[in-house]
Amino acid sequence: MSNDELRQRHRKRRAELDRAALANAAAALSERLTALPEYQQAGRIAAYFAVNGEIGLEPLIEQALSAGKEVYLPNLERQSLRFSPYFPSQKMRVNRYRLPEPDVDESEMLAPAALDLVLAPLVVFDAACNRIGMGGGFYDRSFSFRKNRAADKPVLIGVAHELQRVERIVPEDWDVRLDMVVTDRAIYRRAGRQVS
């Protein structure tokens, strides 16, 4: 099955989840993430607001803000991502993909390398921490520096419903592998990758 076919199939599966299943998955995911040392040590965390059946991060965002962590959401106005600060009273706008993002000046945005931890949405993943996203390439372009040098920050964690896992993904040359994937049911760490 091609990456496009996998993407279409799993977007449909994800979109079929009902509200109760989505809420339960978000709560379970938050519990797993907040127990990770990578989360506990992070000061600047990139998250997102879930759409179309993506696993939700709202409980995690609320917990992170309560713990005094800085939360950032992706800004998609360029070919690669910048990250805008988020807090509950933040004025929001809808971008060209109809996704909410903080309405802030560019001077307030962070470059990807300034983050400690990135929670990346995905459509399909495998246990080796390969990821298929929506197809725009934003995360791969934005974090390509993680492939070209010994940088270990930010920690890249894909987040998903367990039902989005497949046996194997053949990565493309431009794909940036994740350090781990956390789902509502499990944690997958990339082999040979020690992140603390």
C-alpha positions as CSV (number, residue, x, y, z in Angstrom):
1,M,0.0,0.0,0.0
2,S,1.4,3.4,-0.9
3,N,1.9,6.2,1.6
4,D,-1.1,8.1,0.0
5,E,-3.3,5.0,0.3
6,L,-2.2,4.6,4.0
7,R,-2.9,8.2,4.6
8,Q,-6.4,8.1,3.1
9,R,-7.3,4.9,4.9
10,H,-6.2,6.0,8.3
11,R,-7.6,9.5,8.1
12,K,-11.0,7.8,7.5
13,R,-10.5,5.4,10.5
14,R,-9.6,8.3,12.7
15,A,-12.5,10.5,11.6
16,E,-15.0,7.7,12.5
17,L,-14.1,7.9,16.2
18,D,-17.0,9.2,18.3
19,R,-16.8,12.0,20.9
20,A,-16.5,9.7,23.9
21,A,-13.7,7.7,22.2
22,L,-11.8,10.9,21.4
23,A,-12.2,12.3,24.9
24,N,-11.0,9.0,26.5
25,A,-8.0,8.8,24.1
26,A,-7.0,12.4,24.9
27,A,-7.1,11.8,28.6
28,A,-5.1,8.5,28.3
29,L,-2.5,10.3,26.1
30,S,-2.1,13.1,28.5
31,E,-1.5,10.7,31.4
32,R,1.2,8.9,29.4
33,L,2.9,12.1,28.2
34,T,3.0,13.9,31.6
35,A,4.8,10.9,33.1
36,L,7.7,11.1,30.6
37,P,10.9,12.6,31.8
38,E,11.2,14.4,28.4
39,Y,7.9,16.2,29.2
40,Q,8.8,16.9,32.8
41,Q,12.1,18.5,31.8
42,A,10.7,20.6,29.0
43,G,10.0,24.3,29.4
44,R,8.8,25.1,25.9
45,I,6.4,22.6,24.4
46,A,4.9,22.7,20.9
47,A,1.4,21.3,20.7
48,Y,-1.7,21.6,18.4
49,F,-5.5,21.7,18.5
50,A,-6.9,18.5,17.2
51,V,-9.1,18.4,14.0
52,N,-10.7,15.6,12.0
53,G,-10.3,12.9,14.6
54,E,-6.7,13.7,15.5
55,I,-5.9,12.7,19.1
56,G,-6.5,15.6,21.3
57,L,-4.0,17.5,23.4
58,E,-6.3,19.8,25.3
59,P,-5.8,18.0,28.6
60,L,-2.1,18.1,28.1
61,I,-2.1,21.8,27.2
62,E,-4.1,22.6,30.3
63,Q,-1.8,20.6,32.5
64,A,1.4,22.1,30.9
65,L,0.1,25.7,31.4
66,S,-0.8,24.9,35.1
67,A,2.7,23.6,35.6
68,G,4.2,26.8,34.4
69,K,5.4,25.5,31.0
70,E,5.2,27.6,27.9
71,V,2.9,26.2,25.2
72,Y,3.3,27.0,21.5
73,L,1.1,26.2,18.5
74,P,2.3,25.8,14.9
75,N,2.0,28.8,12.5
76,L,1.6,27.6,8.9
77,E,2.0,30.9,7.0
78,R,5.3,29.9,5.5
79,Q,6.7,26.7,3.9
80,S,8.2,25.7,7.3
81,L,6.7,26.1,10.7
82,R,7.2,28.8,13.3
83,F,5.6,28.4,16.7
84,S,3.3,31.0,18.3
85,P,2.8,31.3,22.1
86,Y,-0.5,30.1,23.4
87,F,-2.4,30.8,26.7
88,P,-6.2,30.5,27.4
89,S,-7.1,34.1,26.7
90,Q,-5.0,34.2,23.5
91,K,-6.7,35.8,20.5
92,M,-6.8,33.2,17.8
93,R,-7.1,33.3,14.0
94,V,-7.9,30.7,11.3
95,N,-5.1,30.0,8.8
96,R,-5.4,29.1,5.2
97,Y,-5.9,25.4,6.1
98,R,-8.8,26.4,8.4
99,L,-6.8,25.5,11.5
100,P,-6.7,27.7,14.6
101,E,-3.4,29.5,15.5
102,P,-2.5,32.3,17.9
103,D,-2.9,35.8,16.4
104,V,0.5,37.2,17.2
105,D,3.1,39.2,15.6
106,E,5.9,37.3,13.9
107,S,8.4,38.8,16.4
108,E,6.7,36.7,19.1
109,M,7.1,33.4,17.2
110,L,9.8,30.8,18.0
111,A,11.9,29.0,15.5
112,P,11.7,25.1,15.7
113,A,15.2,24.8,17.2
114,A,14.2,27.0,20.2
115,L,11.7,24.4,21.5
116,D,12.4,21.7,24.1
117,L,9.6,19.2,23.1
118,V,7.4,18.9,20.0
119,L,4.2,17.0,20.0
120,A,3.6,16.3,16.3
121,P,0.3,15.1,14.8
122,L,0.4,12.3,12.3
123,V,-1.8,10.1,10.2
124,V,0.1,6.8,10.3
125,F,3.2,5.5,12.2
126,D,5.1,2.4,12.8
127,A,6.9,1.0,15.9
128,A,10.2,2.2,14.6
129,C,8.9,5.8,14.9
130,N,8.5,6.5,11.2
131,R,5.6,8.9,10.5
132,I,3.3,9.8,7.7
133,G,1.7,13.2,8.1
134,M,-0.9,15.0,6.2
135,G,1.3,15.4,3.2
136,G,2.3,19.0,3.3
137,G,5.9,18.3,4.6
138,F,5.8,21.1,7.2
139,Y,7.2,19.1,10.1
140,D,9.9,17.4,7.9
141,R,11.1,20.7,6.5
142,S,10.9,22.5,9.8
143,F,13.0,19.9,11.7
144,S,15.3,18.8,8.9
145,F,18.2,20.1,11.0
146,R,17.7,17.1,13.3
147,K,18.9,14.9,10.4
148,N,22.0,16.8,9.5
149,R,23.8,17.2,12.8
150,A,24.0,15.7,16.2
151,A,21.3,17.9,17.6
152,D,19.1,16.1,20.1
153,K,16.7,19.1,20.8
154,P,13.9,19.5,20.5
155,V,12.6,16.1,21.4
156,L,10.2,15.0,18.6
157,I,7.2,13.0,19.8
158,G,4.5,11.8,17.5
159,V,1.1,11.5,19.1
160,A,-1.7,9.3,17.7
161,H,-4.5,6.9,18.4
162,E,-3.1,3.3,18.6
163,L,-5.3,2.4,15.7
164,Q,-3.1,4.6,13.4
165,R,-0.1,2.1,13.8
166,V,0.9,0.0,10.8
167,E,3.4,-2.8,10.6
168,R,6.0,-0.9,8.6
169,I,6.5,2.4,6.8
170,V,9.2,2.8,4.2
171,P,10.6,6.3,4.9
172,E,11.4,8.8,2.2
173,D,14.8,10.5,2.1
174,W,13.3,13.8,3.4
175,D,11.5,12.2,6.4
176,V,12.6,13.2,9.9
177,R,12.2,10.2,12.2
178,L,10.6,10.8,15.6
179,D,12.3,10.1,18.9
180,M,9.2,8.4,20.1
181,V,5.5,7.9,19.4
182,V,3.0,8.1,22.3
183,T,-0.6,6.8,21.8
184,D,-3.6,6.4,24.0
185,R,-2.3,2.8,24.7
186,A,1.5,2.6,24.3
187,I,4.9,4.3,24.1
188,Y,7.3,3.5,21.2
189,R,10.9,4.7,21.4
190,R,13.2,4.8,18.5
191,A,15.8,2.1,18.7
192,G,19.2,3.3,19.7
193,R,17.8,6.8,20.6
194,Q,18.3,7.8,24.2
195,V,16.6,11.0,24.9
196,S,16.4,12.5,28.4
